[in-house]
């Protein structure tokens, strides 16, 4: 079965889910590349970037140094979190869209059932139930990996933030 046939079997809601899947894969790849590129000695890279910023501000008074440090930390935090809201959004919305597909599939099945009257055929029901089950499964297939990636990336960010806060404490102790 081709992918397009599989998506068509799930009805129109599956096309929305397929689009979300494409965005999810792109976002996971982009963030994965970002974290992979910045992983090598991630603590060292973050600290090096913060040290560079602090050396640029060496002649400033302590309050301005602190403000520059906080500003650089905020920029780093923003860079690390860029686009993660979308993975969180997908992991929340995909199951709901799957359920919407379930409802539309069951409506289709019962509509065909009512049209058939007393001549009910199981094949009349199977198409709508098939659509219902496919969209539910597809929604979960999208939701689970996107949530896993989101949580993994957030954990990496937490570790790097810890490294930044430890660097700030080291700087305070040296002052």
Secondary structure, 3 states (H helix, E strand, C coil): CCHHHHHHHCCHHHHHHHHHHHHHHHHHHHHHHHHHHCCCCHHHHHHHHHHHHHHHCCCCCHHHHHHHHHHHHHHHHHHHHCCHHHHHHHHHHHHHHHHHHHHHHHHHHHHHHHHHCCCCCHHHHHHHHHHHHHHHHHHHHHHHHHHHHHHHHHHHHHHHHHHHHHHHHHHHHHC
